[in-house]
Amino acid sequence: MKNHGLFSKQYLDYTSGEDEPTRYITLTYKFYKYICVNPECSCVYQEPKDFADKNRHITKRLEERIVQRAMFYSYDKTSGKVGATVSKQAVGQILNAWITAKDALREQFVTPTCLGLISFEWERKNYILVVDAANTSIPIIDVIPEISSSAIQMVLNNLDKTAIQTVVVCFNQIVIDTVTGELPDAEIMITTDDLLEMVKHLFESFFRSDAKQVGTHLKRSILGDPNKVSDYLQQDVRSLFAQHPTLDEAYQLRNRLMYILSPDFGPEELWEWHDMITGRQMDIYGIPYQYIESYWRNILVYYRRRHEITPELYNKLEKLDKKLKERRPLSKNALRARILYSGRTEGPGAWEGIPLDSVMENIDNLLNQIEEEDNV
């Protein structure tokens, strides 16, 4: 080896201190390159550096700062927060590369015997939380940022499919059909917990179209808990329903479902509710009617084996969904990063997922840290 000369490269970085504003700077790094003296080789080498990745023009700590903000802000806003030294396109590339590196650390997945694929809607899109449904800490194994057969298959291929005995899913045909095809030996149970959310949404849509001139207070009372309608609004509710009999029927059906989906009731009451959907109500509740009709066997499995999964699994994961929507990410990767990698992650090895409470805490802590840093 012999000295091949002195070279330099510039990196974007930042400085910060207690009670001092953050300054974005350019570092000039000088280094030597060496060439192999073997004439058949002539390879050029340089000493490795630990403050920046190869082919990157920003330091690792600035990269980390950018990624943290890209989890909560748009790429454009994130670019502005780093002094416009990194373009909006570069922010997206940095985030995607960072997530790919994090994903690579999950060398082996620990497969639960009871798998949960619980789906939620986010900004007119859908995503799936893949969880250990029998573990009371509800470890989140992965996040599928879209509902498609190929995306679900990709995640399932990381697991030992033969070890999965039961799968709990929501009312989504793509999820149900894909899981059934990929895990033919597992029992598929369909939770009824999200059925109520579906019916509430359908009732609200019909209510807003059928009774457009209703006042705000009355509207909130009707869309909310029927047991909490104030006495002074009861007469207004009765008057409204007298003028809108179809809306009244839809309201009673929604309330009936709220009542029978408690642990005290069984599948018989749900089937009776299904049979009550006739005439105009079919136009409103046709989707849940068809789901119950098509997947009744899987619903029965849920009633028979729901003691095997974490109580209120859907409701607990829904709290995370609401937290995510407080700061809606604008990309699929930002959604995954916020859930899986907001906190410190372990090194290479077996991946068991992150407990739900830890995910919630990590998101709060990271957001507080970002806001404190940006407000200095």
Buried (B, 14 or more C-beta within 10 A) or exposed (E): EEEBEEEEEEBBBBEEEEEEEBEBBEBEBEEEEBBBEEEEEEEEEEEEBEEBBEEBBBBBEBBEBBBBBBBBBBBEBBBBBBEEBBEBEBBBEBBBBBBEEBBEEBEEBBBBEBBBBBBBEBEEEBBBBBBBBBBEBBBBBBBBBBBBBEBBEEBBEBBEBEEBBBBBBBBBEBBBEBBBEBBEEBBBBBBBBBBBBBBBEBBBEBBEEBBEEBEEEBBEBBBEEBEEBEEEBEEBBEEBBEEBEBBBBBBBBBBBBBBBBEEEEEBEBBBEBBEBBEEBBEEBBEEBBBBBEBBBEBBBBBBEBBEBBBEEBBEBBBEBBEBBEEEEBBBBBBBBBBBBBBEEEEEEEEBBBBBBEBBBEBBEEBBEEBEEBEEE
